[in-house]
Amino acid sequence: MNRQQFNTRNQWLNRWSRWATRYRALSLCILALVTTSLCILSTPVLAKFSAPNVPDSQPSIQNPKSKIQNLIAQSPSLLDQGRSLYEAGRFEPARTVWEKAEKEYRRQGDRANVTRSRLYQAEALKMMGANPRALEILEELDKTVLLEPYSVEKVQILRSLGEVYAAIGGTENLKKARAALQQSLEIAQTPEAKSAAYAGLGLVDRAEISRISPQTFVINSRTELPEKIQLVLSLLQQQPEKASVQQALENFQNAINASTTPLTTTQAALNQLSFLVNVLPKFNRFLANALNDLQAEFARPNRADYFLKNYLNRSVRLPQFISTTPVDLKEPEQRIIDLGMLTRQTADLTADLPQFLAQVYPKLTNLGSDRARINAQINFAQSLIGLQQVTTSAEEVNRELKAMLETIQKASPKTR
């Protein structure tokens, strides 16, 4: 092996070695953050999570019905009465008040407030999990505002319609959800409306990715590995009119950037965090299995040297694993390049997690209401629990990277 070939081999080995070190450091960093955050997380939040109905069962606390009556007494209109109940988490009473408001406004001939009353009923039904009933109302409302160029209600109707379609799920409903949310985004005129639409689009991306068959991440034979690597790469990278991890993260980030309120910003950041926590183990474990398969390629006599010589004769800069590669590359070489891209992208996503954790945690206390704060902290705690799987999968990648490097060093000829 000449000096140029030797240097190229060392560059190649150093690149993968840095990734192995990075994965190990990332897994330790995530574990440290999880431990610290769980220790700091307040005990009352965890108590609330395990026994959500305890406060209402205490005889010394004011009767819930009295609370509702007080809220209603302090509100000047039926719409505001329903809003007060809704914000207190009393969705069924809120829906009942808004239904009463609808009848009153119909009697008065107030079409605008009839629309608002029905929209709010749909919002309450959505929160109650009665999505088919909410969808029926929203589809009727969508027809009434179809020809309007802009109104606050039209923006909200389209957004709620998209959210309900996404909650119901299914291929066609997710397409409808994306179309409704995109239209809501296009006509939105306030930062919060834009933020909510971006967050909805991120959730649609997440729903589409979660529908991908688990078999996509299973390597059944070596012959299907190149196609599987390309498919998994396509799920990571930004693509026109197709859900991807990068697109979902971008939508959640746009929601954070557009928002002007702590609650909306925190919700979008929590969505971003929980999404990564859920998808990263799948990609890391696929990568670990693909790297394990790659070892067999390099275990053959002079296979490592064969690859390096071919790279030296081509215009491919292997250490950077550029995304656009010559079309005449042989399949094994293409597999190496694709796998390198997959390693870099999963490493980058895993590296983002500590940053997301550090960004989200300080936001959990200033959310305006106890209910919002508790829900946000529960969501954060659930993400922390899920981080154990991310750490485990990152360690699997670390082991396979180290094993592959050892295999290459054994198979590749020594310099003369």
KANORHU-V333341 format. One record per residue. N is the residue number from 1. PHI is phi in degrees with one decimal (999 if undefined). OMEGA is omega in whole degrees, -180 to 180 (999 if undefined). NEAR is the number of other C-alpha atoms within 12 Angstrom. Layout:
BEGIN
N:PHI:OMEGA:NEAR  N:PHI:OMEGA:NEAR
END
This chain:
BEGIN
1:999:179:20  2:-78.8:-175:16  3:-63.5:-179:13  4:-63.3:179:16  5:-63.6:-180:26  6:-64.1:180:23  7:-63.5:180:19  8:-65.0:178:27  9:-60.1:-180:34  10:-65.3:176:26  11:-60.2:-179:19  12:-62.5:-180:33  13:-64.3:-180:29  14:-64.0:-180:23  15:-60.8:-179:25  16:-69.5:178:39  17:-65.3:177:28  18:-62.6:178:24  19:-63.5:179:36  20:-61.8:178:32  21:-63.5:-178:24  22:-64.3:179:30  23:-61.8:180:38  24:-64.8:-180:30  25:-64.2:-180:22  26:-63.7:-179:34  27:-64.2:178:33  28:-68.6:179:25  29:-64.3:180:28  30:-63.5:179:37  31:-60.5:180:28  32:-64.4:180:21  33:-65.9:179:29  34:-61.4:-179:31  35:-60.9:-179:19  36:-63.4:-177:19  37:-65.6:180:28  38:-66.7:178:25  39:-70.2:-177:14  40:-78.1:-176:18  41:-54.3:-171:28  42:-66.9:179:21  43:-62.4:179:17  44:-57.4:179:19  45:-65.1:-180:28  46:-66.7:177:23  47:-65.7:179:17  48:-65.0:-179:21  49:-65.3:-177:23  50:-83.5:-179:13  51:-141.3:-173:13  52:-64.9:-176:17  53:-99.3:-176:12  54:-58.6:-177:15  55:-57.7:-178:17  56:-71.2:-176:17  57:-92.5:-178:13  58:-81.4:-178:11  59:-66.1:-177:10  60:-78.1:-179:10  61:-93.0:-177:13  62:-57.1:179:15  63:-57.8:-179:15  64:-55.0:-180:22  65:-63.2:178:15  66:-64.5:177:13  67:-61.1:-180:19  68:-61.2:-179:28  69:-61.5:178:19  70:-64.9:179:17  71:-62.5:-180:26  72:-65.4:-178:26  73:-63.3:-178:17  74:-86.2:-176:17  75:-101.0:-173:18  76:-81.4:-177:13  77:-136.4:179:21  78:-62.1:179:32  79:-62.6:179:33  80:-70.7:176:25  81:-59.9:178:33  82:-62.9:180:41  83:-63.2:179:35  84:-61.6:178:30  85:-66.0:-180:33  86:-60.9:-179:32  87:-68.4:176:26  88:-84.6:180:24  89:83.9:-180:24  90:-98.6:-170:28  91:-72.1:180:29  92:-66.6:174:28  93:-59.7:179:30  94:-62.7:179:36  95:-61.4:180:37  96:-61.8:179:27  97:-65.2:-180:32  98:-68.6:175:37  99:-65.1:176:31  100:-63.5:178:25  101:-61.9:179:33  102:-57.6:-179:29  103:-62.6:-180:22  104:-65.4:-179:20  105:-71.5:174:23  106:-63.4:180:19  107:-61.9:-179:13  108:-84.1:-177:13  109:75.2:-179:13  110:-92.2:-174:16  111:-65.9:-178:20  112:-62.1:-180:22  113:-76.8:171:27  114:-63.3:179:29  115:-61.1:180:35  116:-62.0:-179:35  117:-61.1:-180:39  118:-70.3:177:43  119:-60.0:-180:44  120:-67.1:175:43  121:-61.4:179:41  122:-63.0:178:41  123:-61.6:180:37  124:-65.2:179:37  125:-61.3:178:32  126:-60.9:180:32  127:-68.2:178:25  128:-82.3:-178:22  129:85.5:180:19  130:-89.9:-173:22  131:-64.0:178:28  132:-59.5:178:21  133:-67.7:178:25  134:-63.9:-179:33  135:-62.9:180:36  136:-59.2:179:24  137:-65.5:-175:33  138:-66.1:178:40  139:-65.8:175:29  140:-65.6:179:20  141:-65.3:180:33  142:-59.6:178:29  143:-66.9:-177:17  144:-73.0:-178:23  145:-106.7:-173:25  146:-56.2:-175:21  147:-90.0:178:11  148:-74.9:179:15  149:-67.7:180:16  150:-162.0:166:20  151:-161.7:178:23  152:-57.9:-179:25  153:-66.8:180:33  154:-63.0:178:36  155:-58.7:-177:37  156:-72.1:178:39  157:-62.4:-180:45  158:-62.8:180:44  159:-65.0:180:45  160:-64.1:178:47  161:-60.9:178:46  162:-62.7:-180:44  163:-65.4:180:44  164:-70.6:175:41  165:-55.4:-179:37  166:-65.0:-179:36  167:-66.6:179:30  168:-70.0:175:26  169:81.9:-176:27  170:99.6:-174:20  171:-56.9:-177:21  172:-67.2:180:16  173:-64.6:178:23  174:-68.7:175:34  175:-64.3:178:27  176:-63.5:180:29  177:-62.0:-179:37  178:-62.8:-179:40  179:-64.2:-179:26  180:-65.8:-179:36  181:-68.4:178:41  182:-65.2:178:33  183:-66.4:177:31  184:-60.5:179:40  185:-63.4:-175:36  186:-66.0:-178:22  187:-101.5:-180:26  188:-64.2:-177:29  189:-122.0:179:22  190:-116.9:179:20  191:-57.4:-177:22  192:-68.6:178:30  193:-65.9:178:37  194:-65.3:-180:35  195:-60.5:-179:41  196:-64.5:179:42  197:-67.5:177:46  198:-60.6:179:45  199:-61.9:177:46  200:-61.9:178:47  201:-64.4:176:47  202:-62.4:178:46  203:-68.5:176:42  204:-66.3:176:47  205:-56.2:-179:43  206:-61.3:-180:40  207:-63.5:-180:32  208:-67.2:179:32  209:-67.7:-180:35  210:-68.8:179:27  211:-81.0:-180:19  212:-64.2:-177:22  213:-59.8:176:13  214:-57.7:180:16  215:-64.4:177:15  216:-59.0:-176:26  217:-98.9:179:30  218:-107.9:179:26  219:-96.5:-177:26  220:-86.7:-180:17  221:-154.9:-179:13  222:-66.2:-177:22  223:-66.8:-179:15  224:-91.0:-176:20  225:-59.5:-179:31  226:-57.2:180:29  227:-66.4:179:24  228:-65.5:179:29  229:-61.8:178:37  230:-62.1:-179:27  231:-65.3:-180:26  232:-66.0:176:39  233:-60.1:-179:34  234:-65.6:178:27  235:-74.4:-180:34  236:-86.0:-170:37  237:-89.2:178:26  238:-63.9:-180:20  239:-138.6:178:16  240:-64.6:174:11  241:56.5:179:14  242:-146.5:-178:23  243:-67.3:175:32  244:-151.2:179:34  245:-60.5:-178:39  246:-63.3:-180:31  247:-66.9:178:32  248:-62.0:180:40  249:-63.1:179:39  250:-66.4:178:30  251:-63.7:178:37  252:-63.8:179:41  253:-67.0:176:33  254:-62.7:177:31  255:-63.5:178:38  256:-64.6:-177:36  257:-66.8:-176:24  258:-79.1:-173:27  259:-71.0:176:27  260:-118.2:-179:20  261:-118.8:-179:22  262:-58.8:-176:28  263:-65.0:-179:31  264:-64.5:179:37  265:-61.3:-179:34  266:-67.1:179:40  267:-60.9:179:38  268:-65.2:179:44  269:-64.9:177:43  270:-66.9:176:42  271:-61.3:179:39  272:-61.6:-179:44  273:-65.0:-177:42  274:-65.3:177:35  275:-62.1:180:42  276:-62.0:-180:43  277:-60.1:-178:41  278:-79.2:-174:31  279:-92.0:-174:42  280:-59.5:179:40  281:-56.7:179:30  282:-62.4:-177:36  283:-71.2:179:43  284:-65.0:-179:45  285:-70.3:174:34  286:-62.3:180:36  287:-60.6:179:42  288:-60.2:179:38  289:-66.4:179:33  290:-66.5:177:41  291:-64.5:177:39  292:-61.5:178:29  293:-66.4:-178:31  294:-63.4:180:34  295:-58.4:180:28  296:-63.8:178:21  297:-64.1:-176:28  298:-85.1:-180:31  299:-74.4:179:24  300:-70.7:-179:18  301:-56.8:176:18  302:61.7:-180:21  303:-64.9:180:25  304:-61.4:180:39  305:-64.4:179:31  306:-60.8:180:26  307:-62.4:-176:34  308:-63.4:179:36  309:-63.8:179:25  310:-65.8:178:24  311:-66.4:-179:30  312:-65.7:-178:25  313:-90.6:-178:16  314:-124.0:-177:18  315:-91.0:-179:16  316:-88.5:176:27  317:-91.8:-171:22  318:-54.8:-176:35  319:-60.1:-178:28  320:-96.9:180:21  321:48.1:-177:28  322:-63.2:-174:20  323:-75.1:180:24  324:-97.6:-175:17  325:-117.7:178:24  326:-56.7:-175:18  327:-71.2:-176:13  328:-91.7:178:14  329:-63.3:176:21  330:-70.8:-174:18  331:-54.6:180:21  332:-60.5:180:27  333:-66.5:178:32  334:-60.9:179:30  335:-62.2:178:32  336:-61.9:-179:38  337:-64.5:180:35  338:-62.0:-179:36  339:-67.8:175:41  340:-63.7:177:34  341:-62.9:180:33  342:-62.8:179:39  343:-62.8:-179:43  344:-63.4:-176:33  345:-70.1:178:31  346:-68.1:177:41  347:-64.3:179:39  348:-64.6:179:24  349:-65.0:178:34  350:-64.1:179:43  351:-67.2:180:29  352:-72.1:-174:24  353:-59.2:178:40  354:-56.9:179:32  355:-64.7:179:21  356:-63.1:178:34  357:-61.0:-179:38  358:-66.0:180:23  359:-74.3:-173:22  360:-75.4:-169:34  361:-55.9:-179:33  362:-64.3:-177:23  363:-82.6:-168:27  364:-77.5:-174:37  365:-105.1:-174:24  366:-112.0:-174:22  367:-116.6:172:22  368:92.8:-180:18  369:-143.3:179:17  370:-61.9:-178:20  371:-62.0:179:24  372:-64.1:-179:25  373:-64.3:-179:29  374:-65.0:179:29  375:-60.7:-180:26  376:-65.5:-179:39  377:-69.6:175:37  378:-65.1:178:31  379:-59.4:180:32  380:-64.2:179:43  381:-62.2:178:35  382:-64.0:177:27  383:-65.5:178:35  384:-61.4:179:37  385:-62.5:-180:23  386:-68.5:-178:27  387:-65.6:177:39  388:-60.0:178:27  389:-67.9:177:28  390:-63.0:180:43  391:-61.8:-180:37  392:-61.5:-178:28  393:-68.4:178:35  394:-65.8:177:45  395:-67.6:176:34  396:-62.5:178:30  397:-61.9:180:43  398:-57.9:180:37  399:-63.1:-178:29  400:-69.3:177:34  401:-62.7:179:40  402:-64.1:180:30  403:-64.3:180:27  404:-65.8:179:34  405:-62.3:178:33  406:-63.6:179:21  407:-63.1:-180:28  408:-64.8:-179:35  409:-63.4:178:28  410:-73.9:-174:20  411:-82.6:-175:25  412:-78.6:-179:31  413:-61.3:176:23  414:-75.3:177:19  415:-72.1:-179:15  416:-89.1:999:8
END
